[in-house]
């Protein structure tokens, strides 16, 4: 509802949700909304759509190289967090720690389109470079193919933070040299 605040967090490799009062004076019971039995569910990012639906994006991270794949998934709730739909996979990266995907962050444009940004090592194999990828959705259910949003040769772009301001999309991010 419009009179609630929401909190998403990772604990013991699972994603949890709490709702509370708008003044942040108190939060209700925690609810586990996503887990990855073969690894860790980490880096939750919440987005409330214009329709009132809540989306929580997160990363599935394997704990061992080559056993499972990194992926970006999300869960959604149409009833202010009382119930959550099954996870939907948006993107799958590689199966080792130099080919992962990380740090999802999303925004809904005035047109209704949802843009999800995440840092992505997968396209760069062993180079240790990392881009910020963008995937788009018109309905919050189906997602397009990843586009390169930010890439600087020899650098690692990460921690995307999209912000809507005055009808413009601003994207802040970190940039660091390759680790080699």
Beta strands, then each sheet from edge to edge (+ up, - down):
strand 1: 4-11
strand 2: 14-21
strand 3: 31-35
strand 4: 39-48
strand 5: 54-62
strand 6: 71-77
strand 7: 88-92
strand 8: 101-108
strand 9: 114-120
strand 10: 131-137
strand 11: 147-150
strand 12: 155-165
strand 13: 168-177
sheet 1: 1+ 2- 3+
sheet 2: 4+ 5- 6+ 7-
sheet 3: 8+ 9- 10+ 11-
sheet 4: 12+ 13-
end
